[in-house]
Amino acid sequence: MKIFDSFRSALQSIIVNKLRSALTMLGVIIGVASVIAMVAVGNGASIQVQQQVLSLGSNLVTVTAGNQNSDTGLRGAGVQSMNLTLDDMTAIQAQLGPTIGAVEAEQSAGRWQVTAAGQNWNSNIVGVTTGYPQVRDWGLATGDFFTDDDVRVYAQVAVLGSTTAANLFGDGVDPTGQTIQLRQVFGGGGGAGGAQRARIVNFKVVGMLDAKGTTFGFSRDDQILVPTTTAQRVLTGRTNSVNTIIVKAASSDEMANTTADVTDVLLQRHKISDPASADFTVTNQNDTLAALNQVTGTFTILLAAIGGISLLVGGIGIMNIMLVSVNERTREIGIRKAVGARRRDILTQFLIEAIGLTGIGGILGILLGWGITVVVKQIPAAANIPIAITAGTVAIAVGVSVAIGVVFGLYPAMRAARLHPIQALRYE
């Protein structure tokens, strides 16, 4: 019996029993579609997380105050958390300058009420140094960033985020050259001396940042950047201290070396011999991405496992139908063996039929899975999630479905092949 005849016989059996074949394939179709759709969503979530992290800037090594790896959890608290200074940033820049891309320091000044052009807004004020645009890969829509001279003389100049500028001056209006007023109210306790007092500081707008959107649910366009020294002396009173120092490594491959170099520079400056006793924490973006990818990878595997259960159920259904098919075609099997068909021929015929059912079901499942992802993209809450169907996912889904056809079709095929021709011919 030629292999072509086996294919033709298997195809005829599928076509003759259209409804039964369709119902048999349904489990495989649903299983493959669920695997495709769920893994696509998981891959999309992983891509979105990477995009969110990289939107903060690429190849970043971040130094934060306090030892976050301490078992006691006390090094990051109180006064000890204010142990990074602008001098630390300057030392890193001086010693590692040729081997790094850029470096900057940040000092949060909290939220302030902002007034300009008759409008009021509440925005976050962050003190930064001149390396901010290079480190964060963030250009300006209008105007210029402040200079080293502005940082040196505590200049009251500001660069606005696009959302802040739009709420103060209107959409499409260039705020460069305008004056904004920062206002912070404090006091107001009980008693005669409890009257509220307002602190008012004027800043000149020198530029506006390009729109960046949100990162992990927080708008990056609703902020005002001022020189770090101005934030320290004029807004917070925390002279010289900074919250974080961010170094841009020359490349992704150099991040581990840059992390080690930054750690060595700060240990030497802070006169600490044991790295475990460091009063700062250095992390790099590769480690952060690896940790997040591990989480999203586990999430994707979980989703794929859920879809895999549907494939398993579909495989059991195929085995059930193939056993029924063997019983129904017992006399046919006996006739074939009586006229010379070998056990191998019967085995091949029924295996091809099982693989055909799962193969066709797998292809239809891919189309259904793709359709599900298209529908999901129409949901407003998921519109910004990149849903990625990869060739690897499709190949694995189809491969698994065909493998299920082989595994679950093997026993019925072997049972058919082992039938004795005389007993098969006498079967009613």
Summary of the structure (lengths in Angstrom):
residues: 428
radius of gyration: 33.7
end to end distance: 25.4
largest distance: 113.0
contacts: 1446
relative contact order: 0.19
helix: 56%
strand: 21%
